[in-house]
Amino acid sequence: MRKILVLCLMCLLGACSGLAAEKVEPDSWTVYVYMCGSNLESENGAATSDISEIVNAKLPEKVKVLIQTGGAKAWHNSTVKPGKIQRFVHTLDVNAIYPVDEQPDANMSDPSTLKEFLAFGKKNFPAQHNMFIFWDHGGGSVVGAISDENHKGDSLTLNEMEEAFSAVYPDADKKTPFEIIGFDTCLMSTIDTAKNFQPYGKYLVASEEIEPGNGWYYTPWLVSLGNNPGMDSGEIGKNICDSYMEGCRTVKTDAQATLAVTDLSKLDALYDAYSQWGQEALTKAAKDPGPFLTTYSRCAEATENYGGNRPNVGYSNMADLGNLAQNTMEILPNNSAAVLAALQDAVVYKVNGPYRKNSHGLSCFYLYGFEINNLKGYFTVDSASEPFKYLYSYMAAGSDMDTTVKDYLAKSGQKSLPSFATLKTNPLEDAKVSILDDGTAEMVIGGPAASMLKSVRFMLVNVSREDDLAIVFGFDNNVRSDWENGVFKDNFLGQWGSLDGYHLYMDIVEENADYTIYASPIKLNGQDSNLFVAYDYKKSAYNIIGARPGITNYSTSQKGMHVLKEGDKVAPIICAAHLSTPRDLRAVVGPTFTIGKQPVFKDLPLSDGKGNETFAFIFQMEDLQNNSAFSKVVFFTIKDGKMYLSDKILGK
């Protein structure tokens, strides 16, 4: 699929002022690629690989690809220079890009750098049709995209992107300048992105999920465009999606891949329905916050989300818009169906892997992490819907929210904001657990207490009194729940997930009727990463999705998905604490093992207890603000594959 990059070097043609503007021909195209190499290029040569795909496409003279490079400490080819902003054009000759401009280094995450590239292309490479592609990392509605490796600590936000586009195209309301706005980045197929670029593009092509490292596959769709420059731009978007999935399947990174084409001319109806949906939610929350907000948070927990959104993998705070609308049909009956219908009309094409079956093409913000920086960041996004800004502020702050939120609610007739119960105000720590005659552990907290909670799972801990050590195996959802009466029973079978025979820490990042996705923190070939696996209920088996780094606070995600292969070195990262200081949990790197010819992830029985070694089963309760409480501890040992509590068998 990918060939070695061959660059045809020419004399540098000089700065922008030295280039003559070309005559605009019918069916002519300029495809802008804003390529911030970042560590994707310096560490893995990903940008060079995609340039190779671009130049492998034979194009007619009327179709040009204009590439701006920068943002990487090193490049894996001899033509692109680190520490410079360079611009190249590909047309006509296969395996050739031609330098057309060079500038001193500039921050690719700065809107002025983007603006200068837009202005350069508009002046020197006018065409009847234009397409713009952002190439780098992405982080969703709040963070935006583009993370310059040479100018760390910043990203290009949606507001900054709009600032650059509006400066170069102030008359976009009269003539849409771009056929397609594309993001070969992670997490940018959001309703906020679509609203942001509605004046500037006819279609948005982007991914809801973190993209694998192979990214878009440029050669096939550029060849199609070159063969038929009169092609409809929506059809080009479809070709981009299909070739992307072709590339992902080839390198086996398709399990969670997503890409969608959104018709921005249909966005007004969707955005209006979305805002009315948010207003309906905010009004219901203000009238009866406890039951509504908890139920709403359960709906969000059951929604396909992107990036992981758990403590060990970080938070993108992006959820599938259509899936959330489906899950809220009962509690938001006035607008959920309208949102779903408008979304299905606006998203004209999409592709998704088998473990992204609930992808509808566009995501929306949900405050999974309850981090103040993410909430503050969401408030600054100009294209974000006001009702949802205030809804999540209320969820996070309760009745102590900012006065501007109260003023907004007052406009719609809501003059007071009732408080609601959380685990901070109504603690359930050390909830009693009983052992039934059949050995099942049961926690009874009652309906009113359960109404505060969005989830009840269990935590598994290995306790060694001899070593004064508690090792946390992780969390699972194998709990039988009676939410109405607040009764929860374990369904634990004495087994835990393992990779090639080694038990790993596991945490749930998503659960639905067909599969549950887990993340396990590991050292992969010496680098911090998370291994993602899906337990498929139809197959009654795990499927290894791959490994990728987590999302650091308030930053773009790391594009890439490493498919485990023979010879990979894996060291489990576990949480452990001394029994004398149980609250002082720390990450500990376990022994390294080598992946075999065919890596296998499956449940294995917990090993028999030795000496004073014991296992502990603990119910974990979590409220809508992510506050946690834990039940009393149930201790057990395993002998000959059976679970024992004292002289009772915890046997199913």
N, C-alpha and C positions, 0 to 999 in steps of 0.2 A: 504494500500500500504506500509506503513512504520510500522515496528514492533519495540518494545522496544529492545534496544541494549543489548545483553548479551555477555560479554567478558570473555573468558576462560583465566585465569591468569596463567602464567608459570614463572619459574625463569628466570630472564634476562640472555640471552645467552652470553652476553659480547659484546665487541667491535668488529669491523670489522675483526681484525686479528684473533679473536677466532672462526670464522666460516669457515667451510670447504666448498670449492667450490663444487657444485653439478655437476654430469655428465649431459651433454646435451642429452636429449632424443628426439626422433622424435615427432613432434606435441606438444612439450612442450611450455608453455607460461609463461612469467612474465609480469604482468600488473603493471607498476609503477604509483603510485598516489602521486603527490607532493602537499600535502594538507596543505595549509596555512590557518589556521582557521579564522583569522582576526575577525572583529566584527560580521561576519556571524555566527560564532560559539559562541563567548562570549555573544552576545545578543539574538540569536535565536536558537542555537543548530543545525545549518544547517549541519555542518561537522559530528557531531555525528549521525544525521539522515541518512546521506549518508553512513557512516561506517556501520550503521545498515543494509542498503540495500545491501551493499557488502557482509556482513557475512551471510545474508539470502540466498545467492546463494551457493548451494552445488557443490563443485568443485572436480575434480579428482586430484590426487597427482601431475600430470604433469602441472596443471594450478595453478598458484600462483598469489596473489595480494600483492604487496609490497607497503606499505603506509608509507610515512614520514609525521609526524605531527609537527606542530610548528606554531608560528605567532599569537596566540590568548592569551588574558589575562586570560581567563577562559574556561574550557571545561565542557560540560554537561554530562560527564560520569566520572566514578571513575578510569579509566585506563590511559587515556591520561593526562599527567601532563603539566600544564602551566610552562613556564620558562625552558623548555627542548626541545631538538630535539630528537624525538623518532621514531623508525622504527618498523613496525609490518608486519606480514605475515598472510594472510588468505588462507587456503587450506584445503581440506578434510572435517573437522568438520564444521557443520552449527553453526552459532551464536558464532564463535570463531575467535579472532585474537591473534597471539602469538608475544610477544615482542622479537626482535632479536638484537636490538642495542639501546643505549641511549647516547646522547652527551650533552654537555652544550648548553645553549641557543645560537642561532645564527640567524642572519637576513635572513629570507626566501626570501627576495627581493635582496639578494646579490648573484651574479653569482657564488661565491666560494661555497656557501651552496648548490646550485643546482648541481654544479660540483661534490661535495663530495657524494651526493645522487646517481648520475649517476654512479660514480666509485664504490660505495658500491654495488649497484645492479649488475653491470657488473661482479664484482669479485665473489660475493657470491651467486647470483641467476641467473646463465647463463641459457638461454633457446634458443630453435630454433627460437622462435618468441617472440618479445617484443612489448609492447605498452606503451606509456607515456602519462599521463594525468595531466595537470595543473588544480588545483582546488583552486578557490578564486574569487576575483574581476578581471575585465579586463577593458581596456580602449581604445583599438584600436591600430592602427599602431604606433602612436607616443608614447603613454603612456606604452603600453605593458600590463602586468598582474602581479598579486601577490603583495599584500599590507599588509606587516607584521604589525600587531597592536602594537607589542612591540618595533618596530623600525620604527617609523613614518617618513614620509617625503620622501619616496622612492617607486619605483616600479621596477619590473624586465623588462627591455626593451628588444626589439627583439635583439638588438646587444648583450646584456648581456646573453640572452638565447643562442645565437649562440656561444658566447665565451665559455660557459660551455660545450655545446655539442661537439664543435670542440676539446676541450682539452681532453675529454674522448674518443672521436671517431675520431681521426685524419685521419683514413683510410676510412671514410664514403663513399668516392667516389668509393671505390672498393666493398664495401658491405654495403647496407643500414641497419643501426642497428635496426630501429623500423618499424613495420608494420603500426602503426597508431600513429600520434601525435594528441592528443586531448586536447581541452580547455573546461573544465566545468567552464567557466567564461563568462563574457559579451564581445561582440564586437570584438572578435579575428578572425573571419572568413574573413580575408582581403587578398588581393593579396600580400601584403608585408609580412604577416605572412607565406603564402604559399611559397613564394620565399625564405624566411629565413630558412624554415625547409625542403626545397626540398632535400638537401643531406642526411637528417637524417630520413625521413619517406616516406613510400609508399603512405599514405593517410593522409590528414588533416581532422579532424572532429571538427567543431567549429560553433559558432553562430555569425551571423551578428549583431543581435539586443542584447539589454540588456536581460540577462536571468532572468526569474522569480526565486524566492527564492527556489523553489523545485528543480531546476537544473536537471541534468541527473538522470534518474531512473535506477539504477545499476543492480538490481536483475534480470530482464528478460534477458538482453543481456549477463550477466555473466553466467546465467544458460544455455543459448544457446551455449556459448563457451565451457562450461564444458561438455555439452552433445556431442559436436562435435568439438574437438580441431583441427581437420583438416580443419575447415571452412576457406574460403577465407576471407582475411582481409577486402576487400571491402564489403562483406556481413555482417561482424561484424559492420562496420560503419553504414550500413543500419539499422541493429537491434538497434544500439544506438539511431539513429534518431527516429525510430518508437516508441521505449519505452519511449523516452523523451516526444514525443507528447502525448502518452498515459497518462503519469504522469501529464502533463500540463492540459489535458482535464479533468482529474479526479478532480483537484483542481481549475479548471476554470481560468487558467492563460495562455491559449493557444492563445488569441486574437492576440498578436504580437510576438509569439514565432517563432524562426527560428533555424534550425540546418542543416548543409550540410556536404557532404562527397566530398572532392576534390582529384582527382587522381594526385599526384604530378609528376608522370612520364609524364604527359601531360602539365606541366606548362611552358616548354620552349616556345611552340607555343603561348600560351596565353600571356606570359610576353613580347615576341617579338612584338606581335600585339599591346599590351598595350603601349609599349614604342614608337612604330611608331605612334600610335594614339596621344600620348602626344606631339611628335615632330610636327605632323601636326597641332595641336592646337597652339603650341608655335610659329610656323612659321606664321600662319595666324594672330595671335595676334600681332606679331611684325610688320607685314605689314599694318594692319588696325585695331588697337587695340580697339577703341571705340565701333563700331558696333559688332565686333566679341566677345569681352570679355563680353559685356552686354548680348548678346544672349546666350553665354555659361553659364553665371551665371543664366539666366532664366531657362535654361535646368537643371541646378543643383538644382534650387529651386523646379522644378517639379519632381525631382527624389526622390524615396524612400530613406529616410535617417534614421540613427540609433542613438538613444540616445537623440533625441529631437532637438538639434542644434538651440535653441533660447535663448535669454538672461536669462529668468527666469528658464530654465531647464539645462543650460550649454551646452558645445560643445564637442562632440566626433570627429566631422569633418569626419564622415564616411558616404559614400553614396553607394547605390547598384551599382556595376560595370555594370551589364547588363542593368539596367534601364537607367543609364546615357548614355550608348552606344546607346540604342534605341532612347533616346531623342536628340542625337546629329547627327543622320543619315544625316540630311540636311546640317548642317554646317561643319561636318567632314566626307564627303562622302567616302574618300579613305580608312579609317581604321575602322570606327564604326562597320560595318557589320562583319569584320574580328575578332574584339574583341569579339563581341557577339557569333559568331560561335565557336571560340576557348574556350570561357568560358563555353558554353553549352556542349562542348566535355570534358572539364576538371572536371566540377562538375557532378559527376556520380549519386548523389542522394541528395535530399533535402526535408525538410518538412517546412511548414510555416502556421501560423494562418491566419484567414480571413482578418485581417488588416495589413498583410504583403504580399499582393498578388503579389507585384512586386519584391519579393526577388528572386535573381538568384544564391544565394549561396556564392558569394564572394563580399566584399565591397572594395571600394578604397577611398583614401584620397581626400577630397575637403575642401577648406579653408572657411567653413561656418562662423566661428567666427571672422576671421581676427584678431586673437590675435597673437602678435609677438612671444610669447613663443611656441605656437603650430607650427608656421611656422619654427622657429629655430629648434624645436624638429624634425620636418619632415625632415629637411636638414641633421640631424645626422643619420637617419635610413638608414643603409647600403643597405638594400634590396629594398628601394624605388627607383622608376624610375627617372632618372635625368631630362628628359624633363618636368615632372610634378613639380618637385621641382622648376625649373626656371619659369614655367608658373605661379605658384601661387606667386612666389616672384615678378614677373612683375605685377600681378593683385594687389598686396598689396602695392607696392612701386612706380609703374609707371616707368617713365624714370629715376628715382633716384635710381634704384635698384643697388645692389652690383656689383662691377666691374667683379667679377667672373662669374656673369650671362651674362654680356655683352661679355665677352671672349668666353663663351660657344656658344652664338648666332653667334659670328663672325666666328666660325669654320664652321657654316652651311651657310655662306654667308650673314648674316644679320648684317650690320655694324652700323646701327643706330636704336635707339629705340624711336619712336614717343610717345609723351605724349597723354593722353586721358582725356576727360572731366569727372568730378565727381561733386557731389553736393557741394564739397568744392571749386572747381574752378568755377563752374557755379551754384550758389545757386538758389533754387526755393522756399525759405521760404516765407510764406504768399501769396502763389499763389491764384489768384482771384477765387472765387466761385460764380456762378450765380444761381439764382432760376428760373427755367423754369415755364411756365404757369401751368403745371400739378403738380407743387410743387417739382419736382426733383432737387436735387443739382447737378450742373455740373461744373467741373473744366476743363478748356481748357489751355493746356500748349504748344501745338504744337508738331509736329513730332520730330524735332531735340532735344528738351528737353526730350521728352519721351524716345528717344533712349539711354539716359544715365541710365535709370531706369530698375531695375530687377523686381520690384513689386510696385503696387499701391493698398493699402488697406484703410480701414477707422478706425478711433479711435472713440470710444464712451465715452463721459464724462458726469457725472452728476454734475451740477453746482448749489450750494446753496449760494446765495449772503448773506442771513441772517446769515449763519454760516461761511462765508468767506472760503468756502471749495469747492474744485473740486475733484471728485472721478472718477478715470479712470476705466471704465468697461472692457476695453481691445480692441482687434483688430479683424476685420472680413474681409472676401474677397468678400462680396456681392456687388461687383462693376462691372458695365458694362464698358468694356475697349475697346477703339479704339486706339491701339498702333500706327498705322501708322500716324494718324492725331493728336495724343496726346489729346484725348477727353475722359473724365472719368465721369460717371454718377453713382450716388448712386442708390442702389436697396434695401435700408434699409426698413424693414417692421415694425419697432417699437417694436421688440421683442428681447429678449436676453436669453442666456442659463442659466438654473437654476438647482440646485441639491435639490431635495425634497422641491421645492418652494423657495429656496434662490438663488438669482442671484450671480454668481461667475465672477471673472476676467477671461477672456479667451484670449489666444493667439494661433495663428496658428503655428503648428510645421510641418505640411505636408498637401499638397493638391494635389489631382489627380482627374481623371474623375469619380471615383466611390465613393470617400469619402474624407472628410477633417478631420484631426486629430487636436484636440485642447489640450492645457495644461492649467490647472488652479492651481495656487499656493494655498495651503491650509495648515493649521495645522491639522494633522490627529492624533487623540489621543495624542495631545501635541507635535508631531514631525513635523518638516518642511517637506513638501512633495509636489508633483505635481499630480493632478488628470488628467488622460488622458481619453478623450472621442472621439469617432468617429461619425461624422454625415454621415450617409449612404444615398446617394442620391437615391438608388433604393428603400429603405424602407421609405425614408423621415422621418427619426427618428434618434435619438442619441443612441449609444451603449456605456455603461460605460466599459472601458478597465480595469482600476484599478489605483492605486496610487503607486508612488515610489519616492525616494529622487532624487534631481537633481545632476548633475555632477559639482563638484567644479573645479576650474581652474587647468588645466594640471594635472589631477589625474584620477585614475581608477573610473569607475562608480559603483554605489551601486547596487549589484545584488539583485533582488527582485521585486515583483509586488503584492501589497496588494489588494485583492478583497474586495470591500466594503461589510460590513455585518451589520445586525441589531445591534444597540447599539454603533457603532463607533461614536466618537465625532469629528465633523468637524467645523473648524473655517476658513472662507474665509480670504485670505490675499489679500488686495487690495492696489492699488497705489493712494495716495492722496496728495494734495498740497493746501496751502492757495492761494486764488485768488490774494493776494498781492504779493506772491512770486511763480508764477506758474511753474517756472523751477525747484523748489526744491521739486521734487516728492519723497515721502517716502513710504515704505511698512508699512501698518497698518493692524493689526489683527482685524477682525470683530467679531461679536457675535458668540458664539459656539452653534451649534445645533446637535441633535442626529439623526443618520440615522435610518429610519424606517424599517419595515419588508422587503420591496422590494424597494431599492433605485431607484429613477426615475430622469433622466436628460432629460429636454425638454426646448423648448423655451417658455418663458412667456412674456406677454406684460409688457412693462415698466409701472410703477405705475403713476397715474395722478400727475401732478405737484401741489405743495401746496405752497401758498405764492409766494415768488420770486424764487422758485426752478425751474431750467431749465435744459434741456439736450443740449449737444453740439455734433455735428457731424463734424469730421475733416478728410480730406484726408491725408494719410501718404504715402510719396514717399520714396523709398529706392534704392540706387544705388548698383553697384556690390561690393563696399567696405563696405557695411552696413551703410554708411552715410545716415541720414534721413533728410527729410524736411517735413513741414506740411503746409497745405493750410490755408486760412482764415477760421474762425469758422462759422458754421451754427448753430444757436440756434433754439430750438424748444421745445414745450411743448406737452403733451399728455392729451387729455380729451376724456373720453368715448371711449377709444381704438383708437382714431384718432390722427394723428400728425399735429401740427399747427406751422407754422412760421408766427408770427404776425397774420394777418387775413387770411393767406393762409393755405390751408390744404396740408401737405406733404403726401397726400394719394395716395396709389397705387391702 
